[in-house]
Structure formats: C-alpha cells, structure tokens
C-alpha cells in the first residue's frame, strides 16, 4: 500500500485541530450559557422582590387614602356640627 499523500496528512491534521477547537468553543459556549442563566435567575428574583415591594406600597397607599377620606369626612361633619350649634 503506498503512503498517503502529504496534502492528505496535512488536511487530516488540520481537521483534527478544527475538531478540537470546535469542542473547546462548545464547552466555552455551555459555560457562558450557564453563567447567563444563573444571572437571569438572579435578575428574576430581584424583579419579583421589587414587584412585591411595589404591591405592598400600593396597598399601603390605598389604605392611607381611605383613612384620609374618612378623616376628611369626620372633619367635615365636625365643622357642620360646630356651625349648627352657634345658631
């Protein structure tokens, strides 16, 4: 059997280098994707916590608004009673 031509051996060696580079890139890609997924999870937790704080703030503001309306009614009724007693 005659030896393989030199060009074929060079091609085979280059092909092996490309396979190794492809594997290295695939591992780097997987590592980067894992990091990004972890960061996305962290950001999701932060957003959920902020949404919960906003909901709590809105509920508190709504309660305060209701109490303020009740207080305004009480003050208005007190003024009417005070005005009526003078006459």
Secondary structure per residue as TSV (DSSP state, phi and psi in degrees):
chain	resnum	aa	ss	phi	psi
A	1	X	-	360.0	130.7
A	2	X	-	-76.8	150.7
A	3	X	-	-65.4	153.0
A	4	X	-	-68.2	144.3
A	5	X	-	-61.6	151.0
A	6	X	H	-60.9	-37.5
A	7	X	H	-61.7	-39.2
A	8	X	H	-65.0	-41.8
A	9	X	H	-65.1	-40.2
A	10	X	H	-63.1	-45.2
A	11	X	H	-60.1	-42.9
A	12	X	H	-63.0	-41.8
A	13	X	H	-65.8	-42.9
A	14	X	H	-64.7	-38.4
A	15	X	H	-62.6	-41.3
A	16	X	H	-64.1	-41.5
A	17	X	H	-61.2	-41.4
A	18	X	H	-66.0	-38.0
A	19	X	H	-63.3	-44.4
A	20	X	H	-63.3	-41.3
A	21	X	H	-64.4	-39.4
A	22	X	H	-62.7	-42.7
A	23	X	H	-64.0	-41.9
A	24	X	H	-62.8	-43.6
A	25	X	H	-65.5	-38.2
A	26	X	H	-64.2	-41.3
A	27	X	H	-66.2	-42.5
A	28	X	H	-63.5	-39.6
A	29	X	H	-63.3	-46.0
A	30	X	H	-61.9	-41.7
A	31	X	H	-63.4	-44.8
A	32	X	H	-64.3	-40.7
A	33	X	H	-64.0	-39.5
A	34	X	H	-63.7	-42.2
A	35	X	H	-63.0	-44.1
A	36	X	H	-64.4	-40.4
A	37	X	H	-64.1	-38.6
A	38	X	H	-65.2	-43.7
A	39	X	H	-64.1	-39.5
A	40	X	H	-63.4	-39.2
A	41	X	H	-62.5	-42.5
A	42	X	H	-63.3	-45.6
A	43	X	H	-63.5	-37.9
A	44	X	H	-62.7	-42.6
A	45	X	H	-62.3	-42.1
A	46	X	H	-63.0	-44.3
A	47	X	H	-63.2	-43.3
A	48	X	H	-61.9	-40.5
A	49	X	H	-65.6	-40.8
A	50	X	H	-66.4	-39.4
A	51	X	H	-62.0	-41.2
A	52	X	H	-64.5	-40.8
A	53	X	H	-63.9	-39.4
A	54	X	H	-65.1	-43.1
A	55	X	H	-60.3	-44.3
A	56	X	H	-62.2	-43.1
A	57	X	H	-63.2	-42.8
A	58	X	H	-64.4	-43.3
A	59	X	H	-61.4	-43.0
A	60	X	H	-63.9	-44.7
A	61	X	H	-63.7	-37.8
A	62	X	H	-64.7	-43.0
A	63	X	H	-62.9	-43.1
A	64	X	H	-62.8	-38.7
A	65	X	H	-62.3	-43.7
A	66	X	H	-61.9	-44.4
A	67	X	H	-64.9	-37.2
A	68	X	H	-65.2	-40.7
A	69	X	H	-63.6	-42.5
A	70	X	H	-62.5	-41.7
A	71	X	H	-63.9	-42.6
A	72	X	H	-60.3	-41.8
A	73	X	H	-63.2	-43.0
A	74	X	H	-61.7	-44.3
A	75	X	H	-63.7	-43.2
A	76	X	H	-63.0	-43.0
A	77	X	H	-64.8	-37.4
A	78	X	H	-64.5	-38.5
A	79	X	H	-65.3	-42.2
A	80	X	H	-63.9	-41.4
A	81	X	H	-66.5	-41.0
A	82	X	H	-66.4	-40.9
A	83	X	H	-67.1	-36.8
A	84	X	H	-71.9	-27.8
A	85	X	H	-76.8	-22.5
A	86	X	H	-76.1	-23.7
A	87	X	-	-95.5	360.0
